Amino acid sequence: MNDDLVSIWDALLVFVDVVDSSVYSSMLGVENFAREVLSFQDLFCVLGNQYFKDKPSFEEKVRAWSEVGARGDEGFVFVIDPEQSSIELIDKAIRFAFELKTRIKIMHRNKKDPPPKEMEIAVGIHYGEVATINRLITTEHGQRRLIDKLLGYSINYAKRVETSSRVGRFSRVFLSKEAADLVSYLPIALYKHEVPLKGIKESEEVYEIRSVLLDGVPIKVSEGADIINEEAVIRYFKSEVGEEDFLRDSWLKSVTVSVLDERKDSVKGTALEKEYAERIDQIALGKLVEDDPILLYWRARVCENNEKYSRAISYLKKIIKECPHLIRARTQVIENCYKMMKQEKKVSTDIIFIRDTAEELLELERYDGILSEKERQRLVEILDETKAE
């Protein structure tokens, strides 16, 4: 093959599969299982195309590629887009995965005669190099190379990451180490697994998303895929998701907070507003289970917005001990210490608290080296200011 017709690109690769489909099929029967699979395919493609836009235009196929598809009980997304950063693409894949999980849950509840068992999905997300086979065509502007298909080890690797998610304890949304490293500064709580990747490696490091704060979660779907309008989604998260759901599906806590926190304006002046206020207060005041790092992170952010910096720092320090991979918690400790230093109403006990926190964080930094040079310098500045006080 002409080398000019082969190119190397970085790509987002996502695989989604129905968990234990054979067991699920035997439980529902052939006909009902087929309906469930068709519903999954429809939802996957409609939602996937909203996030990733399948079938790029002629001009886009010269420099980009997007493919969203579903076969049987499996869906896949392949995206090459030099105009979007790796972080943007992985973040988009994470949002897509959790919205897909959420909609499957709501669709199950909305059925008149729901199956005895809810459909569950497993997700694998990877970002890596692929080769593209390009098709040479002649146009009025000369010869152009259009991306025709994707090949490469990374596609197989992404599929193995998805397969490994069966050992998941939380969401069964798994990231390869490459993908996890790229989004390490997002508000995302990760849980490390060492798993075998069949045909690749006997023990590989992958990361399960325990929970994630999805600022700006989109909840509007176009025609098809059992439309769930905005009001129905908000009502679901305010009225129907209870303590039992949170204990069984811990990822729901962070999705609930994400949707409620981002949809404040959607309920103003409506009958839902009181329900919304009660629900958000219930979560903010800790009346629901407080064991999720992202729920703690969100409470810390609420405290920070209300200038209750010492309370915010206490939440964040708890996260650092329980979830060391949530780097965002460390950076926010630094920011809250700095803001607390600038408060005119601080007292001597505040100075001691700030200094102890900064020293503790610098001590942790000695062992894992996670903070950037800029963040480390900010901590040193904070310590110097506390000594001046």
PEZIVEN-V856586 format. One record per backbone hydrogen bond with DSSP energy under -0.5 kcal/mol. CO is the residue of the C=O (numbers start at 1). NH is the residue of the N-H. E is the energy in kcal/mol with one decimal. If there is no record, write none. Layout:
<<CO | NH | E> <CO | NH | E>>
This chain:
<<2 | 5 | -2.1> <3 | 6 | -1.7> <5 | 134 | -3.4> <7 | 132 | -2.8> <9 | 130 | -2.7> <11 | 128 | -1.8> <12 | 79 | -2.4> <13 | 126 | -2.4> <14 | 77 | -2.4> <15 | 124 | -2.6> <16 | 75 | -3.0> <17 | 122 | -2.8> <18 | 21 | -0.8> <20 | 24 | -2.5> <21 | 25 | -2.6> <22 | 26 | -2.2> <23 | 27 | -1.7> <24 | 28 | -1.9> <25 | 29 | -2.8> <29 | 33 | -2.3> <30 | 34 | -2.2> <31 | 35 | -1.8> <32 | 36 | -2.1> <33 | 37 | -2.5> <34 | 38 | -2.3> <35 | 39 | -2.3> <36 | 40 | -2.2> <37 | 41 | -2.7> <38 | 42 | -2.4> <39 | 43 | -2.5> <40 | 44 | -2.9> <41 | 45 | -2.5> <42 | 46 | -2.5> <43 | 47 | -2.7> <44 | 48 | -2.7> <45 | 49 | -2.2> <46 | 50 | -1.1> <47 | 51 | -1.8> <48 | 52 | -3.1> <49 | 53 | -1.4> <57 | 61 | -2.1> <59 | 62 | -0.9> <60 | 63 | -1.4> <60 | 64 | -2.6> <61 | 147 | -2.8> <63 | 82 | -0.6> <65 | 80 | -3.3> <66 | 55 | -0.9> <67 | 78 | -2.3> <69 | 76 | -2.7> <71 | 74 | -1.8> <73 | 18 | -2.0> <74 | 71 | -2.6> <75 | 16 | -2.8> <76 | 69 | -2.3> <77 | 14 | -2.6> <78 | 67 | -2.6> <79 | 12 | -2.7> <80 | 65 | -2.6> <81 | 84 | -1.9> <85 | 89 | -2.1> <86 | 90 | -2.4> <87 | 91 | -2.7> <88 | 92 | -2.1> <89 | 93 | -2.0> <90 | 94 | -2.3> <91 | 95 | -2.3> <92 | 96 | -2.5> <93 | 97 | -2.4> <94 | 98 | -2.2> <95 | 99 | -2.5> <96 | 100 | -2.4> <97 | 101 | -2.2> <98 | 102 | -2.2> <99 | 103 | -2.6> <100 | 104 | -2.0> <101 | 105 | -1.7> <102 | 106 | -2.4> <103 | 107 | -2.9> <104 | 108 | -1.8> <105 | 109 | -1.8> <106 | 110 | -2.0> <107 | 111 | -0.7> <108 | 111 | -0.8> <111 | 114 | -0.7> <120 | 19 | -2.7> <122 | 17 | -2.3> <123 | 174 | -3.1> <124 | 15 | -2.3> <125 | 176 | -2.3> <126 | 13 | -2.7> <128 | 11 | -2.7> <129 | 154 | -0.7> <130 | 9 | -2.5> <131 | 151 | -2.8> <132 | 7 | -1.8> <132 | 134 | -0.6> <133 | 148 | -2.7> <133 | 149 | -1.3> <134 | 136 | -0.5> <135 | 137 | -0.6> <135 | 146 | -2.7> <137 | 139 | -0.5> <137 | 144 | -2.9> <139 | 142 | -1.8> <142 | 139 | -2.6> <144 | 137 | -2.8> <144 | 146 | -0.6> <146 | 135 | -3.5> <149 | 133 | -2.5> <151 | 131 | -2.8> <152 | 155 | -0.9> <152 | 156 | -0.9> <153 | 157 | -2.5> <154 | 158 | -2.6> <155 | 159 | -1.8> <156 | 160 | -2.0> <157 | 161 | -2.1> <158 | 162 | -2.0> <159 | 163 | -2.2> <160 | 164 | -2.1> <161 | 165 | -0.7> <162 | 165 | -1.1> <163 | 166 | -1.3> <164 | 167 | -1.8> <165 | 168 | -1.9> <172 | 123 | -2.6> <172 | 174 | -0.7> <173 | 209 | -2.8> <174 | 125 | -2.1> <175 | 207 | -2.8> <176 | 180 | -2.8> <177 | 181 | -2.6> <178 | 182 | -1.3> <179 | 183 | -1.2> <181 | 184 | -1.0> <183 | 186 | -1.8> <184 | 327 | -0.7> <184 | 328 | -0.5> <186 | 188 | -2.2> <187 | 213 | -2.4> <188 | 190 | -0.6> <189 | 210 | -2.5> <189 | 211 | -1.2> <191 | 208 | -3.0> <193 | 195 | -0.6> <193 | 206 | -2.4> <195 | 204 | -3.1> <196 | 198 | -0.7> <197 | 200 | -2.8> <197 | 201 | -2.1> <201 | 197 | -3.1> <204 | 195 | -2.7> <204 | 206 | -0.6> <205 | 177 | -0.7> <206 | 193 | -2.9> <207 | 175 | -3.4> <208 | 191 | -2.6> <208 | 210 | -0.8> <209 | 171 | -0.6> <211 | 189 | -2.8> <212 | 214 | -0.8> <213 | 215 | -1.1> <214 | 217 | -1.0> <219 | 221 | -0.5> <227 | 229 | -0.5> <229 | 233 | -1.9> <230 | 234 | -2.5> <231 | 235 | -2.7> <232 | 236 | -2.0> <233 | 237 | -2.1> <234 | 238 | -1.6> <235 | 239 | -2.9> <235 | 240 | -0.7> <236 | 240 | -1.5> <236 | 241 | -1.5> <240 | 242 | -0.8> <242 | 246 | -1.9> <243 | 247 | -2.1> <244 | 248 | -1.8> <245 | 249 | -3.5> <248 | 250 | -0.5> <249 | 252 | -2.0> <250 | 253 | -1.4> <250 | 254 | -0.6> <251 | 255 | -1.7> <252 | 256 | -2.9> <253 | 257 | -2.3> <254 | 258 | -2.4> <255 | 259 | -2.6> <256 | 260 | -2.7> <257 | 261 | -2.8> <258 | 262 | -1.6> <259 | 263 | -1.1> <261 | 264 | -0.5> <263 | 267 | -0.7> <264 | 267 | -1.2> <264 | 268 | -0.7> <267 | 270 | -1.9> <270 | 273 | -1.4> <272 | 276 | -2.7> <273 | 277 | -2.4> <274 | 278 | -2.3> <275 | 279 | -2.3> <276 | 280 | -2.7> <277 | 281 | -2.0> <278 | 282 | -2.0> <279 | 283 | -1.7> <280 | 284 | -2.7> <281 | 285 | -2.6> <282 | 287 | -2.0> <282 | 288 | -0.6> <283 | 286 | -1.3> <289 | 291 | -0.6> <292 | 296 | -2.0> <293 | 297 | -2.3> <294 | 298 | -2.7> <295 | 299 | -2.2> <296 | 300 | -2.3> <297 | 301 | -2.0> <298 | 302 | -2.1> <299 | 303 | -2.4> <300 | 304 | -2.5> <301 | 305 | -2.4> <302 | 306 | -1.2> <303 | 308 | -3.1> <304 | 307 | -1.8> <307 | 309 | -1.0> <308 | 312 | -2.0> <309 | 313 | -2.8> <310 | 314 | -1.9> <311 | 315 | -1.9> <312 | 316 | -2.3> <313 | 317 | -2.6> <314 | 318 | -1.5> <315 | 319 | -1.7> <316 | 320 | -2.2> <317 | 321 | -1.5> <318 | 322 | -1.8> <319 | 323 | -3.6> <323 | 326 | -2.1> <325 | 327 | -1.8> <326 | 329 | -1.3> <326 | 330 | -0.7> <327 | 330 | -0.9> <327 | 331 | -1.9> <328 | 332 | -2.1> <329 | 333 | -1.7> <330 | 334 | -1.7> <331 | 335 | -2.0> <332 | 336 | -2.7> <333 | 337 | -2.5> <334 | 338 | -2.3> <335 | 339 | -2.4> <336 | 340 | -2.4> <337 | 341 | -2.0> <338 | 342 | -1.3> <339 | 343 | -0.5> <340 | 343 | -0.9> <343 | 346 | -1.0> <347 | 350 | -0.7> <347 | 351 | -1.7> <348 | 352 | -2.0> <349 | 353 | -2.1> <350 | 354 | -2.7> <351 | 355 | -2.6> <352 | 356 | -2.7> <353 | 357 | -2.1> <354 | 358 | -2.5> <355 | 359 | -2.6> <356 | 360 | -2.2> <357 | 361 | -2.3> <358 | 362 | -2.3> <359 | 363 | -2.0> <360 | 364 | -2.0> <361 | 365 | -2.1> <362 | 366 | -1.3> <363 | 367 | -0.6> <364 | 367 | -1.2> <364 | 368 | -1.5> <365 | 369 | -2.0> <372 | 376 | -2.5> <373 | 377 | -2.4> <374 | 378 | -1.9> <375 | 379 | -1.8> <376 | 380 | -1.9> <377 | 381 | -2.4> <378 | 382 | -2.3> <379 | 383 | -2.3> <380 | 384 | -2.4> <381 | 385 | -2.2> <382 | 386 | -2.1> <383 | 387 | -1.9> <384 | 388 | -1.7> <385 | 389 | -1.5>>
